[in-house]
């Protein structure tokens, strides 16, 4: 048998030919030829890549279920993955509508509010199978449920049990906004109220020779109280008690109104902590004990039908996609000369997590997630210069960060207003310290009633590890030039000169912070001082004292922006998300008409900034930051 030479075998070695010396012109033409071949190779690769992406996209699209909405149906939603806010930072190379991602809170709200005007939707049924919902998100979703109920159509909610210890009552708080509440037999309601607690580790640190050397402005700025004290200060206790009381007051108002109960009866149940299934029904917190299919059967019976075929259930996400498809079909059906009125645009710029100088990628691949002032200010300035963008909505969900980075973003908002663009701020769960600083020059500020905001103050300092090194027998030695050259060394505390400089720095930043708030909120410095001093307020409290203009969520801010530019509501404007992606691949995808959102592995792989190392990562070790606000998110 003759063995054939393999297709990719190395050819037999031959004597290398002696290269001939080429002429100068030949070398020039040869170089141009090689460059041309490389260019063609790159272009060819891009063409092949674009073809691959298009094939992939159309393959997904071809497999996508075509949904035609029936003449009447029940709109359904299952909440089993919490309520998240899509900040338009994640995704991939394939359009997000083709990927199995859960709807974000605003997609849910928008679809529910639109369904309230859709005569085909006969009822809304929601199943709550998880917990740990942010309070602000629950309040926004409750608002959408209330609008649907105003249409006169029934709403029901089912849960196996409202007993998720992490929910802190929020799951039931959401459920109370529905007409009927169903719970599975043997289910329970955890109505344990709300609390806050923090570890105080000064004594533990002292045992290993570590001290916290921090400077705060002023008494309510308790971000690092846990490392400088063994217990909660009177100022912190007063502030926390005030916030918790206000949040509880909101819960009592809303639940008692929706369930048509006395506030005292709701508070009595909260004091019990846990209600069994029978107690939940007897006290009026649950209407029926049963399973999910029992609830749907009862709902269909109320609607006058007995079978699923006559009244099918349509999942909210499918409903949203079907409505989008109907809208596109309506556009395609228009006659060639029939055009829609050109819509104005509103830019939404997100500021999430710790505010730092540079870009969002400044921390590196495996660093903590940050809000890069360079990216955010550039996005605001881009929107300010864009003639097609009429207003800017700054969405803030941040506990603060670097004073200089916060000032950079604030200045960009001031620039936008000078260009004639209104800047409306929408605060999420947290918008405190530097997160409030960047909002001071806004045209209008929205916050949810349970948003944590304010914290107008400064924190600065470091850890002193000299005692630890002494215990370990480690001696640090070196030379320096300049009296305070080793001021930021963790191997010693602040000496008299360093202490004087730290006090001067924190005093200056605090004074500027007060000035920015006074100028932006049309208050005197004395008025600002009364509500500042590092104190955190709920959104409702902040509204009463003038730090916030209106209570509402992102959609309320968008509606306000649309009305401000004479466009009606948010449904009458084009929403532009900034900042956009960048780079050759982004431009290629954009040219192909494919929505590009680069994935951020930081969000999935790393935790948020740890409280104890926050100032060490700040320029100069100083921060307008409140680590304690993270626990409210």
C-alpha positions in Angstrom: 0.0 0.0 0.0 1.4 3.3 -1.0 1.3 5.9 1.8 0.2 9.3 0.5 1.8 12.4 1.8 -0.4 14.2 4.2 -2.0 17.4 3.0 -0.3 19.6 5.5 3.0 17.8 5.7 6.2 19.8 5.6 7.8 19.6 2.1 11.2 18.1 1.6 14.0 20.5 2.4 15.5 22.1 -0.7 18.5 24.3 -1.1 17.5 27.9 -0.6 17.8 29.9 -3.8 20.2 32.8 -3.8 18.0 36.0 -3.6 18.5 38.4 -6.5 19.0 42.0 -5.6 16.0 44.0 -6.7 16.1 47.5 -8.1 15.0 50.5 -6.0 11.9 50.8 -8.1 11.2 47.1 -7.7 11.5 47.4 -3.9 9.1 50.4 -3.9 6.5 48.5 -5.9 7.1 45.4 -3.8 6.4 47.4 -0.6 3.3 49.0 -2.1 2.1 45.5 -3.2 2.6 44.1 0.3 0.8 47.0 1.9 -2.0 46.6 -0.6 -2.3 42.9 0.1 -2.4 43.6 3.9 -5.1 46.2 3.3 -7.1 43.8 1.2 -6.7 41.1 3.9 -8.0 43.4 6.6 -10.9 44.5 4.5 -11.7 40.9 3.6 -11.6 39.9 7.2 -14.0 42.7 8.1 -16.3 41.7 5.3 -16.2 38.0 6.5 -16.7 39.1 10.1 -19.7 41.3 9.2 -21.2 38.5 7.1 -20.7 36.2 10.1 -22.4 38.6 12.4 -25.3 39.2 10.0 -25.8 35.4 9.5 -25.7 35.0 13.3 -28.2 37.8 13.9 -30.6 36.6 11.2 -30.3 33.1 12.5 -31.4 34.3 16.0 -34.1 36.4 14.4 -35.3 33.5 12.3 -35.6 31.4 15.4 -37.3 34.1 17.4 -40.9 33.4 18.2 -43.2 35.6 16.2 -45.9 36.7 18.6 -49.3 37.9 17.4 -51.4 39.3 20.2 -54.9 37.9 20.6 -58.0 40.0 20.9 -58.1 39.6 24.6 -55.5 38.2 27.1 -54.1 38.4 30.6 -50.7 40.1 30.9 -48.4 38.2 33.2 -45.0 38.8 34.9 -42.8 36.6 37.0 -40.4 38.4 39.4 -37.7 35.8 40.3 -34.5 37.6 39.6 -35.0 40.8 41.6 -35.5 44.2 40.0 -32.4 45.6 38.2 -31.8 48.8 36.3 -30.1 48.4 33.0 -27.5 51.2 32.7 -26.9 50.5 29.1 -23.4 49.2 29.8 -23.7 45.5 29.2 -24.7 43.3 26.3 -22.6 42.1 23.4 -22.3 42.0 19.6 -25.8 40.6 19.1 -28.8 42.9 19.5 -30.0 42.6 23.1 -33.6 41.8 22.0 -32.3 38.5 20.7 -30.6 37.5 23.9 -32.2 35.8 26.9 -31.8 38.7 29.3 -34.4 39.6 31.9 -36.3 42.9 31.5 -35.1 45.7 33.5 -37.3 47.7 35.9 -38.0 50.5 33.3 -38.8 48.1 30.5 -41.4 46.6 32.9 -42.8 49.9 33.9 -43.1 51.1 30.3 -44.8 48.0 29.2 -47.3 48.0 32.1 -48.1 51.6 31.6 -48.6 51.1 27.8 -50.8 48.1 28.5 -53.2 50.3 30.6 -54.3 51.9 27.3 -54.5 48.6 25.4 -58.1 47.3 25.3 -56.9 43.8 24.6 -55.3 43.5 28.0 -58.0 42.4 30.4 -56.0 41.9 33.6 -52.5 41.9 35.1 -51.2 38.9 37.0 -47.8 39.0 38.7 -46.0 36.1 40.5 -43.3 37.1 43.1 -40.9 34.3 43.6 -37.9 36.2 44.9 -37.0 39.1 47.1 -34.3 41.6 48.0 -35.9 44.3 45.8 -34.5 47.8 46.1 -37.0 50.0 47.9 -36.8 52.7 45.2 -37.5 50.2 42.4 -40.5 48.8 44.3 -41.9 52.3 44.7 -41.5 53.0 40.9 -43.1 49.6 40.0 -45.9 50.3 42.5 -46.6 53.5 40.6 -47.0 51.6 37.3 -49.4 49.1 39.0 -51.5 52.0 40.4 -51.8 53.5 36.9 -52.9 50.1 35.5 -55.5 49.8 38.3 -56.9 53.2 37.4 -58.0 51.7 34.1 -60.5 49.6 36.0 -59.1 46.3 35.1 -58.2 43.7 37.8 -54.7 43.0 39.1 -53.7 40.0 41.1 -50.4 38.9 42.7 -49.3 35.5 43.8 -46.3 34.3 45.9 -45.5 31.0 47.5 -44.4 32.9 50.5 -43.4 36.5 51.4 -40.8 35.1 53.7 -37.5 36.1 52.1 -35.4 37.4 55.0 -33.4 39.6 52.5 -36.5 41.4 51.2 -36.9 43.5 54.4 -40.7 43.7 53.8 -40.2 45.0 50.2 -41.8 42.0 48.5 -45.0 42.3 50.4 -44.8 46.1 50.0 -44.9 45.6 46.2 -47.7 43.0 46.5 -49.9 45.4 48.5 -50.4 47.6 45.5 -52.5 44.9 43.7 -56.3 44.3 44.0 -55.9 40.8 45.2 -53.1 38.9 47.0 -52.8 35.2 46.8 -50.3 33.2 48.8 -49.6 29.4 48.9 -50.8 27.4 51.9 -48.1 27.2 54.6 -46.6 30.4 53.2 -45.7 33.3 55.6 -45.2 37.0 55.6 -42.0 38.3 57.1 -43.0 41.8 58.3 -40.0 42.4 60.4 -39.8 46.1 59.8 -36.5 47.8 58.8 -33.2 48.2 60.6 -29.6 49.1 60.0 -26.4 47.9 61.7 -22.7 48.3 61.2 -19.6 46.6 62.7 -17.4 48.8 64.9 -13.9 47.4 64.9 -11.6 50.0 66.5 -10.7 47.7 69.5 -10.2 44.8 67.2 -7.8 46.8 65.0 -5.9 48.1 68.0 -5.2 44.5 69.1 -3.3 44.0 65.9 -1.7 47.5 66.0 -3.8 49.2 63.4 -5.4 52.7 63.8 -7.7 54.7 61.6 -6.5 58.3 61.2 -9.5 60.1 59.6 -10.8 63.6 59.4 -14.5 64.3 58.8 -16.7 67.3 58.1 -18.8 67.2 60.0 -20.4 65.2 62.8 -22.8 63.2 60.6 -20.1 62.2 58.1 -19.8 58.7 59.6 -18.4 56.8 56.6 -15.4 55.5 58.7 -16.9 55.7 62.1 -16.6 51.9 62.3 -12.8 52.0 62.4 -12.5 55.0 64.7 -15.1 54.1 67.3 -16.4 51.1 69.2 -20.1 52.2 69.0 -22.5 54.3 67.0 -22.2 58.1 67.7 -25.1 60.1 68.9 -25.2 62.0 65.6 -25.3 58.7 63.6 -27.9 57.2 65.8 -30.1 60.4 65.4 -29.6 60.4 61.6 -30.3 56.7 61.1 -33.4 56.7 63.4 -34.8 59.7 61.5 -34.3 58.0 58.1 -35.8 54.7 59.2 -38.8 56.4 60.8 -39.5 58.2 57.5 -39.2 55.0 55.5 -41.5 53.2 57.9 -43.9 56.1 57.7 -44.1 55.7 54.0 -44.6 51.9 54.2 -47.4 52.4 56.7 -49.1 55.1 54.6 -49.0 53.0 51.4 -49.9 49.6 52.8 -52.7 50.8 54.9 -54.2 52.8 52.0 -53.9 50.0 49.5 -55.2 47.3 51.8 -57.8 49.7 53.3 -56.6 49.0 56.8 -55.8 51.2 59.8 -52.1 52.2 60.2 -52.1 50.8 63.7 -53.2 47.4 62.4 -50.3 47.4 60.0 -47.9 48.4 62.7 -49.2 45.8 65.0 -48.5 43.1 62.4 -45.0 44.5 61.8 -44.3 44.3 65.6 -45.3 40.6 65.4 -42.6 40.1 62.8 -43.9 37.0 61.2 -47.5 36.1 60.1 -48.5 32.6 59.3 -50.8 31.8 56.3 -53.9 31.8 58.4 -52.9 34.9 60.3 -52.2 36.7 57.1 -55.7 36.1 55.8 -57.4 36.8 59.2 -55.6 40.1 59.5 -56.4 41.2 56.0 -52.9 41.1 54.5 -53.7 38.2 52.1 -57.0 37.7 50.3 -56.8 34.0 49.3 -54.7 30.9 50.1 -54.0 28.9 47.0 -51.6 28.1 44.2 -50.7 30.0 41.1 -53.0 28.0 38.9 -55.9 28.6 41.4 -55.3 32.3 41.2 -55.4 32.2 37.4 -58.6 30.2 37.3 -60.3 32.6 39.7 -59.1 35.5 37.6 -60.5 34.0 34.4 -63.8 33.3 36.1 -64.0 37.0 37.2 -63.4 37.9 33.6 -66.3 35.7 32.5 -64.3 32.8 30.8 -63.5 29.3 32.0 -60.6 28.2 29.8 -57.2 29.4 28.9 -57.8 29.3 25.2 -60.5 32.0 25.5 -58.3 34.1 27.7 -54.6 33.2 27.2 -51.8 34.5 29.3 -49.1 36.7 27.6 -45.8 37.2 29.3 -44.9 40.9 29.7 -41.6 40.5 27.7 -43.4 38.9 24.8 -46.0 41.7 25.0 -43.3 44.3 24.8 -41.7 42.7 21.8 -45.1 42.2 20.0 -45.9 45.9 20.6 -42.6 46.9 19.1 -43.2 44.7 16.1 -46.6 46.3 15.6 -45.0 49.7 15.8 -42.5 48.8 13.1 -45.2 47.3 10.9 -47.2 50.6 11.2 -44.1 52.5 10.1 -43.5 50.3 7.1 -47.2 50.6 6.1 -47.0 54.3 5.8 -47.1 55.7 2.3 -43.8 57.0 0.8 -44.9 60.7 1.2 -46.3 60.2 4.6 -43.7 61.0 7.3 -43.7 61.2 11.0 -42.9 64.5 12.7 -39.3 64.5 13.6 -38.9 63.8 17.3 -36.6 65.7 19.5 -34.0 63.8 21.5 -33.3 63.6 25.2 -29.9 62.2 26.3 -29.7 59.9 29.4 -26.3 59.9 31.0 -25.7 57.3 33.8 -23.5 57.9 36.8 -23.2 54.7 38.8 -20.9 53.5 41.6 -17.9 55.4 42.9 -17.0 58.6 41.1 -13.3 58.8 40.2 -11.1 60.7 37.8 -10.4 59.2 34.4 -12.5 56.7 32.5 -14.7 53.8 33.6 -11.9 51.4 32.8 -9.3 53.3 34.8 -9.3 50.7 37.5 -8.2 47.9 35.3 -9.8 44.6 34.2 -10.2 43.2 37.7 -10.6 46.4 39.7 -13.8 47.8 41.2 -16.4 49.3 39.1 -16.2 53.1 38.9 -17.9 56.1 37.3 -15.2 57.7 35.3 -15.5 61.5 35.3 -13.7 61.8 32.0 -16.3 59.5 30.3 -19.3 61.2 32.0 -18.2 64.8 31.5 -17.4 64.1 27.8 -20.9 62.5 27.3 -22.6 65.6 28.9 -20.5 67.9 26.7 -21.3 65.9 23.6 -25.0 66.1 24.3 -24.7 69.9 25.0 -23.1 70.4 21.6 -25.4 68.1 19.7 -28.1 70.2 18.0 -30.4 67.1 17.8 -30.4 66.7 21.6 -32.7 69.1 23.4 -32.3 68.1 27.0 -30.1 65.9 29.3 -31.2 63.6 32.1 -28.4 62.7 34.5 -29.3 59.4 36.2 -27.3 59.1 39.5 -26.9 56.0 41.6 -23.7 56.7 43.4 -22.5 57.1 47.0 -19.9 59.7 45.9 -16.2 59.6 45.4 -13.4 62.0 44.5 -14.1 65.7 45.0 -12.1 66.7 41.9 -13.9 64.1 39.8 -17.3 65.3 41.1 -16.4 68.9 40.3 -15.4 67.8 36.8 -18.9 66.3 36.2 -20.7 69.3 37.9 -18.8 71.7 35.6 -19.9 69.7 32.6 -23.6 70.1 33.6 -23.0 73.8 34.1 -21.5 73.9 30.5 -24.6 72.2 29.2 -26.9 74.7 30.8 -24.9 77.6 29.4 -25.5 76.0 26.0 -29.2 76.2 26.6 -29.8 72.6 27.4 -31.8 71.8 30.5 -30.2 69.2 32.8 -32.6 67.1 34.8 -31.3 64.8 37.6 -32.9 61.5 38.4 -31.7 60.0 41.6 -31.8 56.2 42.1 -31.4 54.3 45.3 -28.4 56.4 46.4 -27.1 59.8 45.3 -25.1 61.1 48.3 -22.0 63.1 48.9 -20.2 63.4 45.6 -23.3 61.9 44.0 -25.2 65.0 45.3 -22.3 67.3 44.4 -22.7 66.5 40.7 -26.4 67.3 40.9 -26.1 70.8 42.3 -26.1 72.7 39.0 -29.1 70.8 37.5 -32.2 72.5 36.3 -34.4 70.2 38.3 -33.8 67.3 40.7 -36.0 64.2 41.1 -35.6 61.6 43.8 -37.7 58.7 45.0 -39.2 59.1 48.5 -36.7 56.4 49.8 -33.6 57.6 47.9 -30.6 58.1 50.2 -29.2 61.6 49.3 -27.5 64.6 50.8 -24.4 63.6 52.9 -22.9 67.0 52.1 -19.6 66.6 53.8 -16.0 65.4 53.5 -14.0 62.4 54.7 -10.2 62.1 54.5 -7.4 60.0 56.0 -5.6 56.7 56.1 -4.7 53.7 58.2 -1.7 53.9 60.5 0.0 50.5 60.5 3.0 51.4 62.6 1.7 49.4 65.6 1.3 46.3 63.4 4.8 46.5 62.1 6.2 46.9 65.6 4.3 43.8 66.7 5.7 41.9 63.7 9.2 43.2 64.3 9.3 45.0 60.9 11.2 48.3 60.7 10.6 50.6 57.8 13.4 53.0 57.0 14.0 55.5 54.2 14.9 59.0 53.1 12.7 61.8 52.0 12.8 65.4 50.7 10.1 67.7 51.9 8.6 68.1 55.3 5.4 66.1 54.4 6.9 63.8 51.8 5.8 60.7 53.8 2.5 62.2 54.8 0.5 59.5 53.1 2.6 56.6 54.3 0.6 53.9 56.0 3.6 53.2 58.1 3.1 56.2 60.4 0.4 58.4 61.7 -0.1 62.1 60.8 2.4 64.4 62.6 1.5 68.0 63.6 2.3 69.3 60.2 0.4 66.6 58.4 -2.6 67.1 60.7 -2.6 70.8 59.9 -2.6 70.1 56.2 -5.4 67.6 56.4 -7.6 70.0 58.4 -6.9 72.7 55.8 -7.7 70.4 52.9 -11.0 69.1 54.4 -12.1 72.6 55.5 -11.5 73.9 51.9 -13.4 71.1 50.2 -16.3 71.3 52.7 -16.5 75.1 52.1 -16.6 74.6 48.3 -19.2 71.9 48.7 -21.4 74.3 50.7 -20.9 77.0 48.1 -21.8 74.7 45.2 -25.0 73.6 46.9 -25.9 77.2 47.9 -25.4 78.5 44.3 -27.2 75.6 42.7 -30.2 75.4 45.0 -30.6 79.2 45.5 -29.9 79.0 49.2 -27.6 80.9 51.5 -24.5 79.2 52.8 -26.1 79.3 56.3 -29.2 77.6 55.1 -27.1 74.8 53.4 -25.0 74.4 56.6 -28.2 73.6 58.5 -29.0 70.6 56.3 -25.4 69.6 55.5 -22.7 68.6 58.1 -22.5 65.2 56.3 -26.1 64.2 57.1 -27.9 61.7 54.9 -31.6 62.3 54.1 -34.3 60.2 52.5 -35.7 61.6 49.2 -38.9 62.7 50.9 -36.9 64.5 53.7 -34.6 66.1 51.1 -37.7 67.4 49.2 -39.0 69.0 52.3 -35.7 70.8 53.1 -35.1 72.0 49.5 -32.3 69.7 48.4 -34.7 68.0 45.9 -37.3 69.6 43.6 -39.7 66.8 42.9 -40.4 63.2 44.0 -40.4 60.7 41.2 -38.3 58.2 39.2 -36.4 58.1 35.9 -39.6 58.1 33.9 -40.9 61.1 35.7 -37.6 62.9 35.0 -38.0 62.0 31.3 -41.6 63.2 31.2 -40.4 66.5 32.8 -37.6 66.9 30.3 -40.0 66.2 27.4 -42.5 68.7 28.7 -39.8 71.3 29.3 -38.8 71.2 25.6 -42.4 71.2 24.4 -42.5 67.6 23.3 -45.3 66.2 25.4 -44.2 63.1 27.3 -41.2 60.7 27.2 -43.1 58.7 24.5 -42.9 61.6 22.2 -39.1 62.0 22.3 -36.2 59.9 21.2 -34.1 58.6 24.1 -30.3 58.6 23.5 -28.1 56.7 25.9 -24.6 58.2 26.5 -21.7 57.6 26.6 -21.6 55.4 23.5 -19.0 52.7 22.8 -15.9 53.4 20.8 -13.2 51.9 18.7 -13.0 50.2 15.3 -15.2 47.2 16.2 -17.8 49.5 17.6 -17.8 51.6 14.5 -18.1 48.5 12.3 -21.0 47.2 14.3 -22.6 50.7 14.2 -22.2 50.8 10.5 -23.9 47.4 10.2 -26.8 48.8 12.2 -26.2 46.5 15.1 -26.6 47.8 18.6 -23.3 47.4 20.4 -22.9 47.3 24.2 -19.5 46.1 25.4 -19.6 43.7 28.4 -18.1 44.9 31.7 -16.6 41.9 33.5 -16.1 44.1 36.6 -19.8 44.1 37.3 -19.9 40.3 37.5 -16.5 39.5 38.9 -15.8 42.0 41.5 -17.6 43.5 44.5 -18.1 47.2 45.0 -15.4 49.3 46.7 -14.8 48.2 50.2 -15.4 50.8 52.9 -12.1 50.5 54.6 -9.9 51.1 51.5 -12.0 53.8 49.8 -10.0 56.9 50.7 -6.7 55.1 49.9 -7.8 54.9 46.3 -8.8 58.6 46.1 -6.5 61.3 44.8 -5.0 62.8 47.9 -6.8 60.4 50.1 -9.8 62.8 50.4 -13.4 61.9 49.5 -16.9 63.3 49.2 -18.0 59.7 49.7 -20.3 57.8 52.1 -19.5 54.1 52.2 -22.4 53.5 54.5 -24.8 54.4 51.7 -23.9 51.2 49.8 -26.0 49.2 52.3 -29.1 51.1 51.2 -28.7 50.1 47.5 
